[in-house]
């Protein structure tokens, strides 16, 4: 099956993809009908999304106006081909919200408890999880950790399951692309920092979360999430202008055609403005950086089923396109 970057976009919307060409990587404009090199709309080749961010609104407006007119006959849509589509972003840094969907966290703590909770029965684990979620929400402080840039891969690339795990799991997420330098940003202005949105699947080795066996030392995010190909991104970055409410989107992931995750972004414990506020108080968010907002319920640990060689994941978020990746054993 051949995928196109514009699959799943809303009518009248577009996104920016990054594609391989004989002349190197280029930014392309994807619509529900076709994909064109962005240079036709912008007047010159663009090799990465970061080149557009300093004048983002102008670039988006130029593309919008170009698409509203007759597309020149000499402008040929890109040929279909999954190998040509790359991850649309090249961030300097990745920020990831941990345990930010209430039902997701409760499911995890019941199905895959911390070492100190393994002796509890399911009902007791449920009670502990619900209590911790209430405490987390009341505290008002999100947990955000650093991701690994080298884990990024394309939206149709294979996901490589490391030989060191037996519990490779999926976590489809909404990610915000930072559009401008952001430091000490209040919640009221936080969405002004967002250039666009992109789908990211945050693959996780559940059996590497606490490699020492001591949860008191905290989760080892590098050990369980840092492998190559563990962050398939894309296929496109959709400008924020086309996303009226990032907290009213449907996140859906299917495994070999069976729906595993199907949840609204409304289930976030901390919304995107709060995540941006918190992250920008901790660090300088730079243009092009990614902020992942967490994954909803329906992970493999809940279903008792982890990724195996040959599995195909199909992930979509309302209006942001569709990514399709195949799992292969290392």
N, C-alpha and C positions, 0 to 999 in steps of 0.2 A: 504493500500500500504506500502510495506517495503522498506526503503531507506538504501543504503549502503554508507559509507563515501567516497568511490572512485568514486561514480557516478559523471559524469561531468568533471573528470580530463582528461588531454590530454594524448594521447598515449605516453608511455615512461616516463611519469612523476609519481610522488608519493607525498603523503602528510602525515603528522603526525596527527593522531586522538588520542583522549583520551577516553578510554572505561572502563566500569565497569566490573570487573571480581570477582570471588569468593574470590580472594586474595586482593581486593581493586583496585583502579584506576591504569591503565597501559597505557603507550603510545603504539600505534599501528601504523603500516605502511599500508597505504591504496593505492591501485593501482586501475586502472579502472576495474580490474578483480576480486580482492579479497582483504581482509584485514587480516594482520598477526600481532601478537604481535612483537614489535620492538626488544625484547630480543633475538629473533632468529637471527637477523642480527647483533645485537650489543653485544651479549654475556652475558648480565645480564638484569634483569627487570628494566624498567624505569617508574617511577610513574608520572612524570610531564615533560613538555617540557623544563622547566627551567634547568633541570639536563643536557640537551644536549647542551645548549647555550654556555657554556665556551669553548667547542671544537666542535662548530657547523659544520664547514666545514668537519672535520674528520668524524663526525656522518653521515652527508649527503653522503659523499663518501663511507662509509662502507655499508650503505643501498643500494646505487646505485650498488655497486659491488655485493652485495648479491643477489639483484634482477636480475642481469644480468646472474647469473649462474643458475643451476638447483635447484629449491626449494626442500629441503629434504622432503621425503615422510612423515616423522613424524611431519612436520610442518602443522598443521591443520588450515585452514582459520577460522576466527571468524564466528560464526553463525549470520545470519541476525537478526536484532531486534532493533527497534528504541530506546527503553529504555536503551540500552547498551552504546549508544554514548553520551559522555559528551561534554561540551565546551572544545576545544583543548588547551586553554590557561588559565593560572592562574596568571594574571598580578598583580603586586603590585600597579600599577597605570594605569588609563585610561585617555588618552588625546583625545579630540574631536574637530575637526575643525567645526566651525559654519558657516553656509551660504556660502559654498565654491563652489557651482555650480551656475553659472550665471542664467540659465533658471529656475532652481529650486527656487531661491530667488525671481525672478520676479513673478513667478506663485504664490508664497506664499503671497507676498505683495499685489497682485491683489485680490486673493480669500479670504485672511484672513488678512486684513490691521491692522496696528497698530491703537490704539485708536484714535490718532490725525489725521489719514487719513480716518476714516470711513465715513466721510461726502463727500469725493471725489467720483466722478463717476469712472467707470472702466478705461476709457482712461486717466484720470488724475492720477490714481493710477499707471498705466503702466509707465507714464512719470516719476513719482517720483521714481519708482523702478529702471528704466533704469539709471537715474541720479545717484542714490545712488550706483549702481553697478559700474558705471564708476569711481566714486570717490573712491570706495573701491579698485578697481584694481590699480588706480593711486597712492594711498597711500602706497601700497606695504607691508602692515602689516596685517597678518591674525588674526582672532579671534579664540583662542583655549581655551576651558574650560575643567574642570575636570569632568570625568564621575564617576559612582558609581560601584565599583567592585561587590557588592552584586546584581546588576542588571543582571549580566551574567547568561545565561542559555544555555542548549544544543541546537544543530541544529534541533532537532526533538521534543523538549519539547513543551508543551502547553505554550502559552502566555496568562497571566492572565490580563484581562481588569479590572482595579480598578473601584469600584462602584462610585467613585467621579468624573468620566469623562463621557462625551458623545461624545468626539472627539479624540478617540485613533487612531493614525495614524502610518503609516510605513515609514521608511527611510533606504533603503538598502544601505550599504556602503562598500567600500574597506578599510580594516584596515591593517596597517603595524605592524609587530611584531618586536620590537627592539631587536637586538642581542648582543649589547655590551654597556657598560656605555658610554653615549653620553652627552657631555656638550660643549657648544660653537662650534658646528659643522658647518663649512661653507657649503654653498649650494653645492659646487663642490665635496664634499666628503660625502654628507648626505646619499646617498643610501648605502654606506658602513656600515651604522648602522642598516640596515634592514636584519633580518634573513629570514623572509618569509612574506607571505600575507594570510589573512583570511577574510571570509565574516562575516559581522556583520550587524544585523538589529537594527537600533537605534529607538525604539518605542518612540512615543511622544504623550503627551496629549496636544493638541492644545489649549484647553480651560483652561490650567493651565500655559501657557507661561507667561502671565502677570496677575497673580492672584490678584494683587492690582488694576489692571486697569490702571496703570500708566507706560507706556512704557519708560518714561524718567528715571526710576530707572533701566532699563535694563531687559533683559529676565531672568526669574527664572528657570535656567536649572535643578536644583534639583527638583523643584516642578513638572516640566513637563516630566522629563526623568528618575527620580530616582527609579521608582517602581521595585519590584522584577520581573524577567523574561523579562525586557524591553531591554535586549541586547543579543538576541540569537546569539551565535557565532559558526562558523564552517560550515561544519563538519571537515575540516582539515586545518592545516597550510601547505601551499605549499612553499617549499624553494625558495628563491629569484632567485636561479639559473635557475628555470623553468619559470620565468616570465621575458621575455626579455624587456618589456616596460610597467610599471604599468600605464602609461597614454594612453594606447591603449587597454583597456579592456572594455567589454560590461557588464553593470549592468542591470539586468532584474528582476523585481518582478511581479508575477502574483497573483491575488486574485481570488480564486475559478475558476482558469483557464483563467481568462481574464487579459491580460497584462496591468499593471498600470504604471510601470517604465521601460524604455528601452532607455538607454543613454550611451554614451561613457565617460570614465574617462577623455577624452580630454577636457571636458567642465569645469574642475576645474578652478577656478579663480586663486588659488595659488597651484602650483604643489607640489608633495610630498617632493622634496628636500627643497623647501621654507618652508613648514610646519615643517619639522624636524629642519631646521636651527632656525626658530622662537621658537619652543618649547624648544629646547636645550639651547637657550639663556635665557629662562625663568626658566628652571628647569633642574635637572639631570635626563635624561631618563635612566632607568635601564633595564638590560636584562629581557625580558619577558613582558615589558610594551606594551600596545596597543596604537597606534595612528590612530584614525578614521579620514578619509579624507573628510567627508561630503557626502551628498546624492544628487543625481540628481533629475531632474524634474519628476513629476508623482505621487506626494503624494496624500493622500485621500482628503486633503483640496482643491486641484485643481479639483479632480473628483467629489467633493461634496458627498463623500461616506467615512465613517469611519468604523473601525473594529466593527464587531458584533459577538456575541456568535456563534460559529460554523464555522466562516470563516477560510479558509486555505490559508496561504501565502506560495508561492514557490519562493525562491530567488536564483539567480545564478549570478556568475561573471566568465567571460571567464577563463577556466582552473583551477578554484578554488573550483569546486564542486557545490553541490546543497543542500540548506537547506529547510526544509518543516516544518512549524509550524502552529498549530491550535489555534485560539483565543477562550478563554473561559471566561465567565463572572465571576467576583469574587463572 
